[in-house]
Amino acid sequence: MARLAVRLTPRGGADAIDRVDPDGTVHARVSAPPAGSRANAALVRLLAGALRVPPSSIDIVSGARGRNKVVEISGLGEPEVRARLAAKVSRAAEPS
């Protein structure tokens, strides 16, 4: 099981993981508004796709009502999560 610190920007345009800070904080944005937990649901879908795990493997354990969150991913260890996120962020940064 792995835990991630996430800084989420709702209504941020396209859903994307922008970067991972050296301290491990993931900066993500989603197009969904924060109302009705829609931004949280979009974040779970975004992380599930990036990490190649089912959305049911991802839980927001802290910060559900704020921008700073702690997310728990079951089924993967922290090294694997970091590697998959790093690959996702570096591919997104490559020019088309």
C-alpha positions as CSV (number, residue, x, y, z in Angstrom):
1,M,0.0,0.0,0.0
2,A,1.3,3.4,-0.9
3,R,0.3,6.9,0.2
4,L,0.7,10.1,-1.9
5,A,0.4,13.8,-1.0
6,V,-1.6,15.4,-3.8
7,R,-2.2,19.1,-4.6
8,L,-5.4,19.2,-6.7
9,T,-6.6,22.1,-8.8
10,P,-10.3,21.8,-9.7
11,R,-11.6,23.5,-12.9
12,G,-8.0,23.4,-14.1
13,G,-8.7,22.7,-17.8
14,A,-7.8,19.2,-19.1
15,D,-7.3,16.4,-16.5
16,A,-3.6,16.0,-16.1
17,I,-0.8,15.2,-13.7
18,D,1.5,18.3,-14.0
19,R,4.5,17.3,-11.9
20,V,5.8,15.4,-8.9
21,D,7.9,17.6,-6.5
22,P,11.1,16.3,-5.0
23,D,9.3,15.8,-1.7
24,G,6.8,13.5,-3.5
25,T,3.9,15.8,-3.7
26,V,1.8,15.2,-6.9
27,H,0.4,18.3,-8.6
28,A,-2.8,17.4,-10.6
29,R,-5.6,19.3,-12.2
30,V,-9.0,18.2,-13.3
31,S,-11.7,20.0,-15.3
32,A,-14.5,19.0,-12.8
33,P,-15.7,21.6,-10.2
34,P,-15.2,20.9,-6.5
35,A,-19.0,20.8,-5.8
36,G,-20.5,17.5,-5.0
37,S,-17.1,15.7,-4.8
38,R,-16.9,15.7,-8.6
39,A,-13.3,16.9,-8.5
40,N,-12.4,14.1,-6.1
41,A,-14.0,11.5,-8.3
42,A,-12.1,13.0,-11.3
43,L,-8.8,12.8,-9.3
44,V,-9.5,9.1,-8.5
45,R,-10.1,8.3,-12.2
46,L,-7.0,10.3,-13.2
47,L,-4.7,8.5,-10.8
48,A,-6.3,5.1,-11.6
49,G,-5.5,5.6,-15.3
50,A,-2.0,6.9,-14.6
51,L,-1.2,4.1,-12.3
52,R,-3.0,1.4,-14.2
53,V,-5.1,0.2,-11.3
54,P,-8.9,0.1,-10.8
55,P,-10.4,3.2,-9.2
56,S,-11.6,1.1,-6.3
57,S,-7.9,0.7,-5.3
58,I,-7.6,4.5,-4.6
59,D,-9.0,6.2,-1.5
60,I,-8.7,9.8,-0.4
61,V,-7.9,9.4,3.3
62,S,-7.4,13.0,4.1
63,G,-8.3,16.4,2.7
64,A,-11.4,15.4,0.8
65,R,-12.7,19.0,1.1
66,G,-9.5,20.8,0.4
67,R,-6.9,21.1,-2.3
68,N,-4.2,19.2,-0.3
69,K,-5.0,15.6,-0.1
70,V,-3.5,12.3,1.0
71,V,-4.4,9.4,-1.3
72,E,-3.9,5.7,-0.5
73,I,-3.3,3.2,-3.3
74,S,-3.8,-0.4,-2.4
75,G,-2.1,-3.2,-4.4
76,L,1.1,-1.2,-5.2
77,G,4.1,-0.2,-3.2
78,E,5.5,3.3,-3.0
79,P,8.5,2.6,-5.4
80,E,6.1,1.3,-8.1
81,V,3.7,4.2,-7.7
82,R,6.5,6.7,-8.0
83,A,8.0,5.0,-11.0
84,R,4.6,4.9,-12.8
85,L,3.9,8.5,-12.0
86,A,7.3,9.6,-13.1
87,A,6.8,7.8,-16.5
88,K,3.4,9.4,-16.9
89,V,4.7,13.0,-16.1
90,S,7.7,12.6,-18.4
91,R,5.6,11.4,-21.3
92,A,3.2,14.3,-20.9
93,A,6.1,16.7,-21.0
94,E,7.5,15.4,-24.3
95,P,6.8,17.5,-27.3
96,S,4.4,16.1,-29.8
